Amino acid sequence: MSLSERARAAIRDVSDFPKPGVVFKDITPLLADGALFEDICDWMVERFSGASVTHVLGIESRGFLFGTPVAHRLSAGFVPARKPGKLPWRTERVTYDLEYGQDALEIHADAFGPGARVLVVDDLLATGGTAAAACALVERLGAALTGVCVVIELTALHGREKLAGRPFRALVEI
């Protein structure tokens, strides 16, 4: 069985969570399988091992779970992208649209700068707003975006379109 098939088999669908009509993609069974989790992190590293990544930006909160081991294996720094008010230092913020309203992401203003090469990591790409906001933060601080890498892409939501022109990889397309 391929890595993509193994990962897909470990993703649990939870109906009506966090609200009615939503089918939540639960990755906790995937995380609980040590060999699978390691293989997924290795897959992410292999996709970008030649990109001279200096920093991995993990998107709150499940992007932290994959971003930190990927950063370690790439000998790169790790930068958390968080919801507003969660970081203790001066921050840069990008606001983005949701289906019903707006949200925002922040990173420390000194997280990286010109010359940095940043890989954005998350567990899932849905509509693409969060990933596009993370990319905008990278670019605003003058760093080069080496790519965006996720475990799951919900293809019916066309989130990849918001990342047009940016290198993008997804292990599982649903």
Biotite code that builds the C-alpha atoms (Angstrom):
import biotite.structure as struc

atoms = struc.array([
    struc.Atom([0.000, 0.000, 0.000], chain_id="A", res_id=1, res_name="MET", atom_name="CA", element="C"),
    struc.Atom([1.361, 3.440, -0.924], chain_id="A", res_id=2, res_name="SER", atom_name="CA", element="C"),
    struc.Atom([2.043, 6.112, 1.681], chain_id="A", res_id=3, res_name="LEU", atom_name="CA", element="C"),
    struc.Atom([-0.901, 8.134, 0.395], chain_id="A", res_id=4, res_name="SER", atom_name="CA", element="C"),
    struc.Atom([-3.193, 5.116, 0.759], chain_id="A", res_id=5, res_name="GLU", atom_name="CA", element="C"),
    struc.Atom([-1.883, 4.364, 4.251], chain_id="A", res_id=6, res_name="ARG", atom_name="CA", element="C"),
    struc.Atom([-2.430, 7.969, 5.312], chain_id="A", res_id=7, res_name="ALA", atom_name="CA", element="C"),
    struc.Atom([-5.934, 8.099, 3.811], chain_id="A", res_id=8, res_name="ARG", atom_name="CA", element="C"),
    struc.Atom([-6.872, 4.876, 5.621], chain_id="A", res_id=9, res_name="ALA", atom_name="CA", element="C"),
    struc.Atom([-5.793, 6.436, 8.945], chain_id="A", res_id=10, res_name="ALA", atom_name="CA", element="C"),
    struc.Atom([-7.810, 9.658, 8.527], chain_id="A", res_id=11, res_name="ILE", atom_name="CA", element="C"),
    struc.Atom([-11.109, 9.400, 10.373], chain_id="A", res_id=12, res_name="ARG", atom_name="CA", element="C"),
    struc.Atom([-14.190, 11.256, 9.137], chain_id="A", res_id=13, res_name="ASP", atom_name="CA", element="C"),
    struc.Atom([-16.252, 12.761, 11.963], chain_id="A", res_id=14, res_name="VAL", atom_name="CA", element="C"),
    struc.Atom([-19.676, 13.950, 10.841], chain_id="A", res_id=15, res_name="SER", atom_name="CA", element="C"),
    struc.Atom([-21.229, 17.147, 12.178], chain_id="A", res_id=16, res_name="ASP", atom_name="CA", element="C"),
    struc.Atom([-18.055, 18.388, 13.882], chain_id="A", res_id=17, res_name="PHE", atom_name="CA", element="C"),
    struc.Atom([-17.460, 21.135, 14.873], chain_id="A", res_id=18, res_name="PRO", atom_name="CA", element="C"),
    struc.Atom([-20.925, 22.043, 13.606], chain_id="A", res_id=19, res_name="LYS", atom_name="CA", element="C"),
    struc.Atom([-23.776, 20.329, 11.735], chain_id="A", res_id=20, res_name="PRO", atom_name="CA", element="C"),
    struc.Atom([-23.041, 19.629, 8.082], chain_id="A", res_id=21, res_name="GLY", atom_name="CA", element="C"),
    struc.Atom([-19.246, 19.586, 8.454], chain_id="A", res_id=22, res_name="VAL", atom_name="CA", element="C"),
    struc.Atom([-17.275, 16.360, 7.964], chain_id="A", res_id=23, res_name="VAL", atom_name="CA", element="C"),
    struc.Atom([-14.116, 16.855, 10.044], chain_id="A", res_id=24, res_name="PHE", atom_name="CA", element="C"),
    struc.Atom([-10.927, 15.107, 8.934], chain_id="A", res_id=25, res_name="LYS", atom_name="CA", element="C"),
    struc.Atom([-9.506, 13.701, 12.183], chain_id="A", res_id=26, res_name="ASP", atom_name="CA", element="C"),
    struc.Atom([-5.769, 13.031, 11.934], chain_id="A", res_id=27, res_name="ILE", atom_name="CA", element="C"),
    struc.Atom([-5.305, 11.720, 15.488], chain_id="A", res_id=28, res_name="THR", atom_name="CA", element="C"),
    struc.Atom([-5.263, 8.046, 14.347], chain_id="A", res_id=29, res_name="PRO", atom_name="CA", element="C"),
    struc.Atom([-2.553, 8.981, 11.828], chain_id="A", res_id=30, res_name="LEU", atom_name="CA", element="C"),
    struc.Atom([-0.517, 10.687, 14.560], chain_id="A", res_id=31, res_name="LEU", atom_name="CA", element="C"),
    struc.Atom([-0.914, 7.671, 16.851], chain_id="A", res_id=32, res_name="ALA", atom_name="CA", element="C"),
    struc.Atom([0.760, 5.400, 14.292], chain_id="A", res_id=33, res_name="ASP", atom_name="CA", element="C"),
    struc.Atom([4.438, 6.153, 14.883], chain_id="A", res_id=34, res_name="GLY", atom_name="CA", element="C"),
    struc.Atom([5.707, 4.562, 11.678], chain_id="A", res_id=35, res_name="ALA", atom_name="CA", element="C"),
    struc.Atom([3.083, 6.327, 9.554], chain_id="A", res_id=36, res_name="LEU", atom_name="CA", element="C"),
    struc.Atom([3.700, 9.682, 11.213], chain_id="A", res_id=37, res_name="PHE", atom_name="CA", element="C"),
    struc.Atom([7.439, 9.294, 10.614], chain_id="A", res_id=38, res_name="GLU", atom_name="CA", element="C"),
    struc.Atom([6.885, 8.302, 6.978], chain_id="A", res_id=39, res_name="ASP", atom_name="CA", element="C"),
    struc.Atom([4.678, 11.364, 6.391], chain_id="A", res_id=40, res_name="ILE", atom_name="CA", element="C"),
    struc.Atom([7.286, 13.687, 7.891], chain_id="A", res_id=41, res_name="CYS", atom_name="CA", element="C"),
    struc.Atom([9.951, 11.995, 5.743], chain_id="A", res_id=42, res_name="ASP", atom_name="CA", element="C"),
    struc.Atom([7.725, 12.511, 2.671], chain_id="A", res_id=43, res_name="TRP", atom_name="CA", element="C"),
    struc.Atom([7.460, 16.241, 3.443], chain_id="A", res_id=44, res_name="MET", atom_name="CA", element="C"),
    struc.Atom([11.211, 16.537, 3.942], chain_id="A", res_id=45, res_name="VAL", atom_name="CA", element="C"),
    struc.Atom([11.945, 14.697, 0.687], chain_id="A", res_id=46, res_name="GLU", atom_name="CA", element="C"),
    struc.Atom([9.681, 17.051, -1.293], chain_id="A", res_id=47, res_name="ARG", atom_name="CA", element="C"),
    struc.Atom([11.727, 20.092, -0.198], chain_id="A", res_id=48, res_name="PHE", atom_name="CA", element="C"),
    struc.Atom([15.154, 18.702, 0.761], chain_id="A", res_id=49, res_name="SER", atom_name="CA", element="C"),
    struc.Atom([16.853, 20.421, -2.190], chain_id="A", res_id=50, res_name="GLY", atom_name="CA", element="C"),
    struc.Atom([15.210, 23.808, -1.582], chain_id="A", res_id=51, res_name="ALA", atom_name="CA", element="C"),
    struc.Atom([17.740, 25.108, 0.993], chain_id="A", res_id=52, res_name="SER", atom_name="CA", element="C"),
    struc.Atom([14.944, 25.680, 3.532], chain_id="A", res_id=53, res_name="VAL", atom_name="CA", element="C"),
    struc.Atom([16.102, 27.854, 6.459], chain_id="A", res_id=54, res_name="THR", atom_name="CA", element="C"),
    struc.Atom([12.752, 28.028, 8.290], chain_id="A", res_id=55, res_name="HIS", atom_name="CA", element="C"),
    struc.Atom([9.562, 26.003, 8.485], chain_id="A", res_id=56, res_name="VAL", atom_name="CA", element="C"),
    struc.Atom([6.420, 27.971, 9.271], chain_id="A", res_id=57, res_name="LEU", atom_name="CA", element="C"),
    struc.Atom([3.768, 25.798, 10.927], chain_id="A", res_id=58, res_name="GLY", atom_name="CA", element="C"),
    struc.Atom([0.166, 26.997, 10.898], chain_id="A", res_id=59, res_name="ILE", atom_name="CA", element="C"),
    struc.Atom([-1.729, 26.819, 14.209], chain_id="A", res_id=60, res_name="GLU", atom_name="CA", element="C"),
    struc.Atom([-2.267, 24.343, 15.494], chain_id="A", res_id=61, res_name="SER", atom_name="CA", element="C"),
    struc.Atom([-2.006, 21.068, 13.641], chain_id="A", res_id=62, res_name="ARG", atom_name="CA", element="C"),
    struc.Atom([0.673, 22.509, 11.376], chain_id="A", res_id=63, res_name="GLY", atom_name="CA", element="C"),
    struc.Atom([2.882, 22.597, 14.475], chain_id="A", res_id=64, res_name="PHE", atom_name="CA", element="C"),
    struc.Atom([2.639, 18.794, 14.727], chain_id="A", res_id=65, res_name="LEU", atom_name="CA", element="C"),
    struc.Atom([4.177, 18.281, 11.292], chain_id="A", res_id=66, res_name="PHE", atom_name="CA", element="C"),
    struc.Atom([6.226, 21.466, 11.026], chain_id="A", res_id=67, res_name="GLY", atom_name="CA", element="C"),
    struc.Atom([8.480, 20.881, 14.019], chain_id="A", res_id=68, res_name="THR", atom_name="CA", element="C"),
    struc.Atom([9.792, 17.430, 12.993], chain_id="A", res_id=69, res_name="PRO", atom_name="CA", element="C"),
    struc.Atom([10.137, 18.611, 9.389], chain_id="A", res_id=70, res_name="VAL", atom_name="CA", element="C"),
    struc.Atom([12.139, 21.649, 10.544], chain_id="A", res_id=71, res_name="ALA", atom_name="CA", element="C"),
    struc.Atom([14.342, 19.414, 12.681], chain_id="A", res_id=72, res_name="HIS", atom_name="CA", element="C"),
    struc.Atom([15.046, 17.047, 9.793], chain_id="A", res_id=73, res_name="ARG", atom_name="CA", element="C"),
    struc.Atom([15.815, 19.949, 7.452], chain_id="A", res_id=74, res_name="LEU", atom_name="CA", element="C"),
    struc.Atom([18.095, 21.550, 10.097], chain_id="A", res_id=75, res_name="SER", atom_name="CA", element="C"),
    struc.Atom([15.842, 24.603, 9.828], chain_id="A", res_id=76, res_name="ALA", atom_name="CA", element="C"),
    struc.Atom([14.288, 26.902, 12.375], chain_id="A", res_id=77, res_name="GLY", atom_name="CA", element="C"),
    struc.Atom([10.610, 26.602, 13.261], chain_id="A", res_id=78, res_name="PHE", atom_name="CA", element="C"),
    struc.Atom([8.225, 29.584, 13.194], chain_id="A", res_id=79, res_name="VAL", atom_name="CA", element="C"),
    struc.Atom([4.687, 29.282, 14.591], chain_id="A", res_id=80, res_name="PRO", atom_name="CA", element="C"),
    struc.Atom([1.910, 31.145, 12.764], chain_id="A", res_id=81, res_name="ALA", atom_name="CA", element="C"),
    struc.Atom([-0.751, 31.807, 15.403], chain_id="A", res_id=82, res_name="ARG", atom_name="CA", element="C"),
    struc.Atom([-4.148, 33.347, 15.871], chain_id="A", res_id=83, res_name="LYS", atom_name="CA", element="C"),
    struc.Atom([-4.063, 36.993, 17.042], chain_id="A", res_id=84, res_name="PRO", atom_name="CA", element="C"),
    struc.Atom([-2.981, 37.670, 20.595], chain_id="A", res_id=85, res_name="GLY", atom_name="CA", element="C"),
    struc.Atom([-1.118, 34.386, 21.139], chain_id="A", res_id=86, res_name="LYS", atom_name="CA", element="C"),
    struc.Atom([2.448, 35.592, 20.499], chain_id="A", res_id=87, res_name="LEU", atom_name="CA", element="C"),
    struc.Atom([4.316, 37.641, 23.132], chain_id="A", res_id=88, res_name="PRO", atom_name="CA", element="C"),
    struc.Atom([6.429, 39.889, 20.890], chain_id="A", res_id=89, res_name="TRP", atom_name="CA", element="C"),
    struc.Atom([5.838, 42.395, 18.085], chain_id="A", res_id=90, res_name="ARG", atom_name="CA", element="C"),
    struc.Atom([3.957, 40.682, 15.298], chain_id="A", res_id=91, res_name="THR", atom_name="CA", element="C"),
    struc.Atom([3.028, 40.950, 11.656], chain_id="A", res_id=92, res_name="GLU", atom_name="CA", element="C"),
    struc.Atom([-0.617, 40.148, 10.910], chain_id="A", res_id=93, res_name="ARG", atom_name="CA", element="C"),
    struc.Atom([-2.541, 39.164, 7.805], chain_id="A", res_id=94, res_name="VAL", atom_name="CA", element="C"),
    struc.Atom([-6.318, 39.133, 7.805], chain_id="A", res_id=95, res_name="THR", atom_name="CA", element="C"),
    struc.Atom([-8.138, 36.818, 5.411], chain_id="A", res_id=96, res_name="TYR", atom_name="CA", element="C"),
    struc.Atom([-11.710, 35.996, 4.481], chain_id="A", res_id=97, res_name="ASP", atom_name="CA", element="C"),
    struc.Atom([-13.586, 32.956, 5.671], chain_id="A", res_id=98, res_name="LEU", atom_name="CA", element="C"),
    struc.Atom([-16.880, 31.650, 4.333], chain_id="A", res_id=99, res_name="GLU", atom_name="CA", element="C"),
    struc.Atom([-18.670, 33.602, 7.093], chain_id="A", res_id=100, res_name="TYR", atom_name="CA", element="C"),
    struc.Atom([-16.417, 36.427, 8.279], chain_id="A", res_id=101, res_name="GLY", atom_name="CA", element="C"),
    struc.Atom([-12.707, 36.989, 8.673], chain_id="A", res_id=102, res_name="GLN", atom_name="CA", element="C"),
    struc.Atom([-9.771, 35.573, 10.586], chain_id="A", res_id=103, res_name="ASP", atom_name="CA", element="C"),
    struc.Atom([-6.113, 36.485, 10.961], chain_id="A", res_id=104, res_name="ALA", atom_name="CA", element="C"),
    struc.Atom([-2.683, 34.936, 11.405], chain_id="A", res_id=105, res_name="LEU", atom_name="CA", element="C"),
    struc.Atom([0.342, 36.446, 13.098], chain_id="A", res_id=106, res_name="GLU", atom_name="CA", element="C"),
    struc.Atom([4.053, 35.702, 13.285], chain_id="A", res_id=107, res_name="ILE", atom_name="CA", element="C"),
    struc.Atom([6.788, 37.494, 15.174], chain_id="A", res_id=108, res_name="HIS", atom_name="CA", element="C"),
    struc.Atom([8.080, 40.459, 13.199], chain_id="A", res_id=109, res_name="ALA", atom_name="CA", element="C"),
    struc.Atom([11.645, 39.162, 13.598], chain_id="A", res_id=110, res_name="ASP", atom_name="CA", element="C"),
    struc.Atom([10.886, 35.503, 12.800], chain_id="A", res_id=111, res_name="ALA", atom_name="CA", element="C"),
    struc.Atom([13.037, 35.650, 9.674], chain_id="A", res_id=112, res_name="PHE", atom_name="CA", element="C"),
    struc.Atom([14.028, 38.218, 7.129], chain_id="A", res_id=113, res_name="GLY", atom_name="CA", element="C"),
    struc.Atom([15.559, 38.764, 3.714], chain_id="A", res_id=114, res_name="PRO", atom_name="CA", element="C"),
    struc.Atom([17.579, 35.750, 2.624], chain_id="A", res_id=115, res_name="GLY", atom_name="CA", element="C"),
    struc.Atom([15.435, 33.294, 4.570], chain_id="A", res_id=116, res_name="ALA", atom_name="CA", element="C"),
    struc.Atom([13.889, 30.417, 2.620], chain_id="A", res_id=117, res_name="ARG", atom_name="CA", element="C"),
    struc.Atom([10.606, 29.358, 4.197], chain_id="A", res_id=118, res_name="VAL", atom_name="CA", element="C"),
    struc.Atom([8.485, 26.236, 3.823], chain_id="A", res_id=119, res_name="LEU", atom_name="CA", element="C"),
    struc.Atom([4.867, 26.530, 5.026], chain_id="A", res_id=120, res_name="VAL", atom_name="CA", element="C"),
    struc.Atom([3.494, 23.322, 6.574], chain_id="A", res_id=121, res_name="VAL", atom_name="CA", element="C"),
    struc.Atom([-0.029, 22.425, 7.669], chain_id="A", res_id=122, res_name="ASP", atom_name="CA", element="C"),
    struc.Atom([-2.149, 19.329, 8.045], chain_id="A", res_id=123, res_name="ASP", atom_name="CA", element="C"),
    struc.Atom([-4.922, 20.308, 5.628], chain_id="A", res_id=124, res_name="LEU", atom_name="CA", element="C"),
    struc.Atom([-5.688, 22.678, 2.773], chain_id="A", res_id=125, res_name="LEU", atom_name="CA", element="C"),
    struc.Atom([-9.391, 23.506, 2.459], chain_id="A", res_id=126, res_name="ALA", atom_name="CA", element="C"),
    struc.Atom([-10.368, 26.854, 0.918], chain_id="A", res_id=127, res_name="THR", atom_name="CA", element="C"),
    struc.Atom([-6.749, 28.040, 0.941], chain_id="A", res_id=128, res_name="GLY", atom_name="CA", element="C"),
    struc.Atom([-7.269, 31.266, 2.899], chain_id="A", res_id=129, res_name="GLY", atom_name="CA", element="C"),
    struc.Atom([-5.110, 30.301, 5.856], chain_id="A", res_id=130, res_name="THR", atom_name="CA", element="C"),
    struc.Atom([-2.260, 28.979, 3.699], chain_id="A", res_id=131, res_name="ALA", atom_name="CA", element="C"),
    struc.Atom([-2.378, 32.060, 1.461], chain_id="A", res_id=132, res_name="ALA", atom_name="CA", element="C"),
    struc.Atom([-2.242, 34.277, 4.568], chain_id="A", res_id=133, res_name="ALA", atom_name="CA", element="C"),
    struc.Atom([0.807, 32.369, 5.826], chain_id="A", res_id=134, res_name="ALA", atom_name="CA", element="C"),
    struc.Atom([2.493, 32.834, 2.434], chain_id="A", res_id=135, res_name="CYS", atom_name="CA", element="C"),
    struc.Atom([1.697, 36.562, 2.546], chain_id="A", res_id=136, res_name="ALA", atom_name="CA", element="C"),
    struc.Atom([3.384, 36.827, 5.952], chain_id="A", res_id=137, res_name="LEU", atom_name="CA", element="C"),
    struc.Atom([6.499, 35.096, 4.628], chain_id="A", res_id=138, res_name="VAL", atom_name="CA", element="C"),
    struc.Atom([6.641, 37.419, 1.648], chain_id="A", res_id=139, res_name="GLU", atom_name="CA", element="C"),
    struc.Atom([5.906, 40.535, 3.737], chain_id="A", res_id=140, res_name="ARG", atom_name="CA", element="C"),
    struc.Atom([9.015, 39.867, 5.836], chain_id="A", res_id=141, res_name="LEU", atom_name="CA", element="C"),
    struc.Atom([11.116, 39.630, 2.689], chain_id="A", res_id=142, res_name="GLY", atom_name="CA", element="C"),
    struc.Atom([11.761, 35.890, 2.792], chain_id="A", res_id=143, res_name="ALA", atom_name="CA", element="C"),
    struc.Atom([11.550, 33.535, -0.166], chain_id="A", res_id=144, res_name="ALA", atom_name="CA", element="C"),
    struc.Atom([8.691, 31.040, -0.086], chain_id="A", res_id=145, res_name="LEU", atom_name="CA", element="C"),
    struc.Atom([10.051, 27.604, -1.008], chain_id="A", res_id=146, res_name="THR", atom_name="CA", element="C"),
    struc.Atom([6.601, 26.018, -0.953], chain_id="A", res_id=147, res_name="GLY", atom_name="CA", element="C"),
    struc.Atom([3.516, 24.882, 0.891], chain_id="A", res_id=148, res_name="VAL", atom_name="CA", element="C"),
    struc.Atom([3.211, 21.266, 2.006], chain_id="A", res_id=149, res_name="CYS", atom_name="CA", element="C"),
    struc.Atom([0.150, 19.607, 3.570], chain_id="A", res_id=150, res_name="VAL", atom_name="CA", element="C"),
    struc.Atom([-0.987, 16.126, 4.437], chain_id="A", res_id=151, res_name="VAL", atom_name="CA", element="C"),
    struc.Atom([-4.558, 16.515, 3.119], chain_id="A", res_id=152, res_name="ILE", atom_name="CA", element="C"),
    struc.Atom([-6.032, 18.622, 0.321], chain_id="A", res_id=153, res_name="GLU", atom_name="CA", element="C"),
    struc.Atom([-9.819, 18.909, 0.061], chain_id="A", res_id=154, res_name="LEU", atom_name="CA", element="C"),
    struc.Atom([-9.831, 19.293, -3.722], chain_id="A", res_id=155, res_name="THR", atom_name="CA", element="C"),
    struc.Atom([-13.528, 20.186, -4.070], chain_id="A", res_id=156, res_name="ALA", atom_name="CA", element="C"),
    struc.Atom([-12.872, 23.457, -2.198], chain_id="A", res_id=157, res_name="LEU", atom_name="CA", element="C"),
    struc.Atom([-10.258, 24.626, -4.761], chain_id="A", res_id=158, res_name="HIS", atom_name="CA", element="C"),
    struc.Atom([-7.899, 26.028, -2.128], chain_id="A", res_id=159, res_name="GLY", atom_name="CA", element="C"),
    struc.Atom([-4.921, 25.400, -4.390], chain_id="A", res_id=160, res_name="ARG", atom_name="CA", element="C"),
    struc.Atom([-6.151, 28.276, -6.571], chain_id="A", res_id=161, res_name="GLU", atom_name="CA", element="C"),
    struc.Atom([-5.357, 30.771, -3.785], chain_id="A", res_id=162, res_name="LYS", atom_name="CA", element="C"),
    struc.Atom([-1.763, 29.504, -3.884], chain_id="A", res_id=163, res_name="LEU", atom_name="CA", element="C"),
    struc.Atom([-1.359, 30.020, -7.631], chain_id="A", res_id=164, res_name="ALA", atom_name="CA", element="C"),
    struc.Atom([2.270, 30.350, -8.649], chain_id="A", res_id=165, res_name="GLY", atom_name="CA", element="C"),
    struc.Atom([3.540, 28.934, -5.352], chain_id="A", res_id=166, res_name="ARG", atom_name="CA", element="C"),
    struc.Atom([5.024, 25.429, -5.111], chain_id="A", res_id=167, res_name="PRO", atom_name="CA", element="C"),
    struc.Atom([2.430, 23.172, -3.447], chain_id="A", res_id=168, res_name="PHE", atom_name="CA", element="C"),
    struc.Atom([2.402, 19.505, -2.438], chain_id="A", res_id=169, res_name="ARG", atom_name="CA", element="C"),
    struc.Atom([-0.321, 17.405, -0.785], chain_id="A", res_id=170, res_name="ALA", atom_name="CA", element="C"),
    struc.Atom([0.064, 13.755, 0.200], chain_id="A", res_id=171, res_name="LEU", atom_name="CA", element="C"),
    struc.Atom([-3.651, 12.886, 0.189], chain_id="A", res_id=172, res_name="VAL", atom_name="CA", element="C"),
    struc.Atom([-6.225, 14.448, -2.132], chain_id="A", res_id=173, res_name="GLU", atom_name="CA", element="C"),
    struc.Atom([-9.795, 13.985, -0.985], chain_id="A", res_id=174, res_name="ILE", atom_name="CA", element="C"),
])
